[in-house]
């Protein structure tokens, strides 16, 4: 195999590939597509694990206050729609 076989489009060499499916499987991404569809988003949607942990996962105080992960995820999706995330 020549170096030309490794060259993609003559511009770069593909070293590794990591698909959305792999990221979902290993937990790097959290799929929220079904809830996003309810919010009117047509494309598949996923949150990074760090976003999920920081903004969606519930602390004991949040649970006690009656929060849930569906509501928090909904808030993220709706804020995206309103452009409130540009702070």
Steps between C-alpha positions, in 0.01 A plus 500: 500500500640836399474832684255610232258231615495659847445851365137613502427752227865600483460731800541293816564151629228332702664378820192380686124508474255519789133485414197645673381143561827417676479816713145412602598142576793595721312780676693796360170623354151473652222464242208739555353466151153386608449797730651732238239377249229605745664844506476518121862415421520272198868401513646248746615672819751392762659673796860449597556310821644815662189705412279218631693480828512877552148601397274194495606253771326566827662582830319382815375858551364513142319170551355626829379813319311282250727540199538218250735429212224527239410850614861613510567358154187672370626829643827462310319423175257790536773747600684402182191589303466843666870577464539540875820297491698790350593655832 
